[in-house]
């Protein structure tokens, strides 16, 4: 049992990465407890799932190692991939976003929607230079700024723009990742396949959506590659994704219709797919601001 409420970086390797993943895992356990009507256990694990807050440094707005006495580790270089480190196969910039279970809570810590958007912009546009151990840097690949697509904990990050009503930025970066960081060659992945996740990301994203938080039955809409995809479901049902005016240049979404009804949020519920139907996506070459209401 960890009486401190966080993983102290002077006692464990990869303390920040471990702590953030523990918090997400606790949230997943809470969902199971909820399904089993175990309210006491649900409340306990939901409280534990908020432990990511213990690593958030308000000065840098990044996740930072804490010593056993509660103080922040110094010196602190967010671009460092030094081993041993507080981060596993990454640095402070890449692990800053690993709170898939509570994006709104992370956004609140950062300072609200506009601050969160600016923080994301900085991630994707700052220098890709990594400091520290060159051997460790071999695990940090597929760079756009300090975003590293070659390591799976980053795979949801381009979709966080949807959470701040900026879906065009999600569409832009998802298109860039699919076109530039994957190639049709034997070495066509920009990072370690790790049980198939690099390929799975591409397959799901090429259909036009991605699940930011496994455990929440919601998909975040990105940018479809195909003009038409048909998902075959049980009981002879199908779910069809159609993209109109689709091309490499037309990477932005102009409008979305779900079963003939306009979709005003860049989110799709799992039940909408499971029940069968059709989503129709019209593409354009200019960023378009949907009139969005967050889920």
C-alpha positions as CSV (number, residue, x, y, z in Angstrom):
1,X,0.0,0.0,0.0
2,X,1.3,3.5,-0.9
3,X,0.5,5.8,2.0
4,X,2.0,8.8,0.1
5,X,-0.8,8.7,-2.6
6,X,1.8,8.8,-5.4
7,X,4.8,6.8,-6.6
8,X,8.0,8.5,-5.2
9,X,10.6,8.9,-7.9
10,X,13.5,8.3,-5.5
11,X,12.0,4.8,-4.8
12,X,10.9,3.6,-8.2
13,X,12.1,3.7,-11.8
14,X,9.6,5.3,-14.2
15,X,7.6,6.7,-11.3
16,X,5.6,9.2,-13.2
17,X,4.7,6.7,-16.0
18,X,3.8,4.1,-13.4
19,X,1.6,6.5,-11.4
20,X,-0.3,7.8,-14.4
21,X,-1.0,4.2,-15.6
22,X,-2.0,3.1,-12.1
23,X,-4.5,6.0,-12.0
24,X,-6.0,4.9,-15.4
25,X,-6.1,1.3,-14.3
26,X,-7.9,2.3,-11.1
27,X,-10.5,4.1,-13.1
28,X,-11.0,0.9,-15.2
29,X,-11.5,-1.1,-12.0
30,X,-14.0,1.5,-10.8
31,X,-16.1,0.9,-14.0
32,X,-16.2,-2.8,-13.3
33,X,-17.3,-2.1,-9.7
34,X,-20.0,0.1,-11.1
35,X,-21.3,-2.6,-13.3
36,X,-21.3,-5.0,-10.4
37,X,-23.2,-2.4,-8.2
38,X,-20.3,-2.3,-5.7
39,X,-20.7,1.4,-4.8
40,X,-18.1,1.4,-2.0
41,X,-15.5,-0.1,-4.2
42,X,-16.5,2.1,-7.1
43,X,-16.0,5.3,-5.0
44,X,-12.7,4.0,-3.6
45,X,-11.2,3.4,-7.0
46,X,-12.6,6.5,-8.6
47,X,-10.8,8.4,-5.8
48,X,-7.6,6.5,-6.6
49,X,-8.0,7.4,-10.3
50,X,-7.6,11.1,-9.5
51,X,-4.0,10.4,-8.3
52,X,-2.7,11.7,-11.6
53,X,-3.1,15.2,-10.0
54,X,-0.2,14.4,-7.6
55,X,2.3,14.5,-10.5
56,X,1.0,17.7,-12.1
57,X,3.4,20.6,-11.8
58,X,1.5,23.9,-12.1
59,X,4.6,25.8,-13.0
60,X,5.5,23.8,-16.1
61,X,2.0,22.3,-16.6
62,X,3.7,18.9,-17.1
63,X,3.8,15.7,-15.1
64,X,6.9,15.7,-12.9
65,X,8.6,13.3,-10.5
66,X,8.1,13.9,-6.8
67,X,10.4,12.8,-4.0
68,X,9.3,10.9,-0.9
69,X,9.3,14.2,1.0
70,X,6.7,15.6,-1.5
71,X,9.1,18.0,-3.2
72,X,9.6,18.1,-7.0
73,X,12.7,16.5,-8.4
74,X,15.3,18.9,-9.7
75,X,16.8,19.6,-12.1
76,X,13.9,19.1,-14.5
77,X,14.4,18.9,-18.2
78,X,11.0,18.1,-20.0
79,X,12.8,17.1,-23.2
80,X,15.1,14.5,-21.5
81,X,14.8,10.8,-22.2
82,X,17.6,10.0,-19.8
83,X,17.7,6.5,-18.3
84,X,17.0,5.8,-15.6
85,X,14.2,8.3,-15.5
86,X,10.8,9.1,-14.2
87,X,9.3,8.2,-17.6
88,X,9.2,5.0,-19.5
89,X,10.2,5.3,-23.2
90,X,9.4,9.0,-23.2
91,X,9.7,12.3,-21.5
92,X,7.7,14.8,-19.6
93,X,6.1,16.3,-22.8
94,X,4.9,13.0,-24.0
95,X,3.6,11.7,-20.7
96,X,1.8,15.0,-19.8
97,X,-1.4,13.9,-21.5
98,X,-1.8,10.4,-20.2
99,X,-5.1,11.0,-18.4
100,X,-7.5,9.5,-20.8
101,X,-10.0,8.8,-18.0
102,X,-10.4,12.4,-17.0
103,X,-9.5,14.8,-19.9
104,X,-11.8,17.5,-18.3
105,X,-9.9,17.2,-15.0
106,X,-6.5,17.5,-16.7
107,X,-7.9,20.5,-18.7
108,X,-8.9,22.2,-15.4
109,X,-5.4,21.7,-14.0
110,X,-3.8,23.3,-17.0
111,X,-6.1,26.3,-16.8
112,X,-9.2,25.7,-18.9
113,X,-9.9,25.2,-22.6
114,X,-7.9,28.0,-24.1
115,X,-4.8,27.2,-22.0
116,X,-5.2,23.5,-22.8
117,X,-5.4,24.2,-26.5
118,X,-2.3,26.4,-26.4
119,X,-0.5,23.8,-24.4
120,X,-1.3,21.2,-27.0
121,X,-0.2,23.6,-29.8
122,X,3.1,23.9,-28.0
123,X,3.5,20.1,-27.9
124,X,3.1,19.7,-31.7
125,X,5.1,22.8,-32.7
126,X,8.1,23.0,-30.4
127,X,11.5,21.5,-31.3
128,X,11.7,17.8,-31.7
129,X,15.2,17.7,-30.1
130,X,15.6,15.2,-27.3
131,X,18.1,15.5,-24.6
132,X,19.8,12.8,-22.5
133,X,20.6,9.2,-23.3
134,X,20.8,8.6,-27.1
135,X,20.1,4.9,-26.6
136,X,16.8,5.8,-24.7
137,X,15.9,8.1,-27.6
138,X,15.6,5.1,-29.9
139,X,12.2,4.4,-28.2
140,X,11.0,8.0,-28.9
141,X,10.2,8.1,-32.6
142,X,7.7,9.4,-35.1
143,X,8.1,13.0,-33.9
144,X,5.9,16.0,-34.6
145,X,7.3,18.6,-32.3
146,X,7.5,16.7,-29.0
147,X,4.6,14.4,-29.9
148,X,6.0,10.9,-30.4
149,X,3.7,8.6,-32.4
150,X,6.2,5.8,-32.2
151,X,5.3,5.1,-28.6
152,X,1.7,4.1,-27.7
153,X,1.0,6.3,-24.7
154,X,0.8,9.2,-27.1
155,X,-1.8,7.7,-29.5
156,X,-4.8,9.5,-28.1
157,X,-3.2,13.0,-27.9
158,X,-4.1,14.3,-31.4
159,X,-7.7,13.8,-30.5
160,X,-7.6,16.0,-27.4
161,X,-8.2,19.0,-29.7
162,X,-11.8,17.7,-30.1
163,X,-12.3,18.2,-26.4
164,X,-11.6,21.9,-26.7
165,X,-13.9,22.4,-29.8
166,X,-11.0,22.5,-32.3
167,X,-11.8,19.4,-34.4
168,X,-10.0,20.9,-37.4
169,X,-6.7,20.6,-35.5
170,X,-7.4,16.9,-34.7
171,X,-8.1,16.3,-38.4
172,X,-4.9,18.1,-39.5
173,X,-2.6,16.1,-37.2
174,X,-4.4,12.8,-37.7
175,X,-3.9,13.3,-41.5
176,X,-0.3,14.2,-41.0
177,X,0.4,11.1,-38.9
178,X,-1.3,8.7,-41.3
179,X,0.3,10.2,-44.4
180,X,3.8,10.9,-43.1
181,X,4.5,8.4,-40.3
182,X,3.2,5.2,-42.0
183,X,4.6,3.9,-45.3
184,X,3.7,0.9,-47.4
185,X,7.1,-0.8,-46.9
186,X,8.5,-3.6,-44.7
187,X,9.7,-0.8,-42.3
188,X,6.5,1.2,-42.6
189,X,5.9,1.8,-38.9
190,X,7.5,4.8,-37.1
191,X,7.8,2.8,-33.9
192,X,7.8,-0.5,-32.2
193,X,4.6,-2.5,-33.1
194,X,4.1,-3.6,-29.5
195,X,1.4,-6.3,-29.8
196,X,-0.1,-4.6,-32.8
197,X,-1.1,-1.2,-31.5
198,X,0.8,0.8,-34.2
199,X,-1.2,-1.0,-36.9
200,X,-4.4,-1.0,-34.9
201,X,-4.2,2.8,-34.6
202,X,-3.8,3.2,-38.3
203,X,-6.7,0.8,-39.2
204,X,-9.2,2.5,-36.8
205,X,-8.1,6.0,-37.8
206,X,-8.3,5.3,-41.5
207,X,-12.0,4.5,-40.9
208,X,-12.3,8.0,-39.4
209,X,-12.4,7.7,-35.6
210,X,-10.5,6.5,-32.5
211,X,-11.3,5.6,-28.9
212,X,-9.4,8.0,-26.6
213,X,-10.3,6.1,-23.5
214,X,-10.8,2.4,-23.7
215,X,-13.5,1.7,-21.0
216,X,-15.6,4.7,-22.2
217,X,-17.8,3.6,-25.1
218,X,-17.2,6.8,-27.1
219,X,-15.1,7.3,-30.3
220,X,-13.6,10.6,-31.2
221,X,-14.0,11.5,-34.9
222,X,-10.8,12.3,-36.9
223,X,-10.3,12.1,-40.7
224,X,-11.4,9.1,-42.8
225,X,-9.0,7.9,-45.5
226,X,-11.4,5.7,-47.4
227,X,-14.4,6.8,-49.4
228,X,-16.5,3.9,-48.0
229,X,-16.0,1.4,-45.2
230,X,-18.6,-1.2,-44.2
231,X,-18.4,-2.9,-40.8
232,X,-20.2,-6.2,-40.7
233,X,-22.0,-6.7,-37.3
234,X,-23.9,-9.6,-35.7
235,X,-27.4,-10.3,-36.9
236,X,-26.6,-9.2,-40.5
237,X,-26.4,-5.6,-39.5
238,X,-23.9,-3.2,-41.0
239,X,-22.4,0.2,-40.1
240,X,-21.2,2.2,-43.1
241,X,-18.8,5.1,-43.1
242,X,-19.0,7.2,-46.3
243,X,-16.7,10.1,-47.1
244,X,-17.7,12.6,-49.8
245,X,-15.3,15.0,-51.6
246,X,-12.5,13.0,-50.1
247,X,-8.8,13.5,-51.1
248,X,-5.5,14.1,-49.5
249,X,-5.9,17.8,-49.8
250,X,-9.5,17.7,-48.4
251,X,-8.4,16.7,-44.9
252,X,-11.0,18.7,-43.0
253,X,-14.6,17.8,-42.2
254,X,-17.3,20.1,-43.5
255,X,-20.3,18.2,-42.0
256,X,-21.3,14.9,-40.6
257,X,-24.7,13.1,-40.9
258,X,-25.5,10.1,-38.6
259,X,-28.4,8.1,-40.0
260,X,-29.6,11.2,-41.8
261,X,-29.4,13.6,-38.8
262,X,-26.6,16.3,-38.5
263,X,-24.0,15.4,-35.9
264,X,-22.8,18.5,-34.1
265,X,-20.2,17.0,-31.9
266,X,-17.0,15.2,-33.1
267,X,-18.0,12.1,-31.1
268,X,-19.6,8.8,-31.9
269,X,-21.1,6.4,-29.3
270,X,-20.4,2.7,-29.5
271,X,-24.1,1.9,-29.5
272,X,-24.5,4.0,-32.7
273,X,-22.1,1.6,-34.4
274,X,-23.3,-1.6,-32.7
275,X,-27.0,-0.9,-33.7
276,X,-26.0,-0.5,-37.4
277,X,-26.5,2.5,-39.7
278,X,-24.6,5.0,-41.7
279,X,-22.4,8.0,-41.0
280,X,-21.8,10.3,-43.9
281,X,-18.8,12.7,-43.8
282,X,-18.4,15.6,-46.2
283,X,-14.7,16.7,-46.6
284,X,-13.3,20.1,-47.5
285,X,-9.8,21.7,-47.9
286,X,-10.5,24.5,-45.4
287,X,-10.6,24.2,-41.6
288,X,-14.2,24.4,-40.5
289,X,-15.5,25.2,-37.0
290,X,-18.5,23.0,-36.1
291,X,-21.1,24.4,-33.8
292,X,-20.1,22.0,-31.1
293,X,-21.4,20.9,-27.8
294,X,-19.1,18.7,-25.8
295,X,-20.3,15.3,-24.7
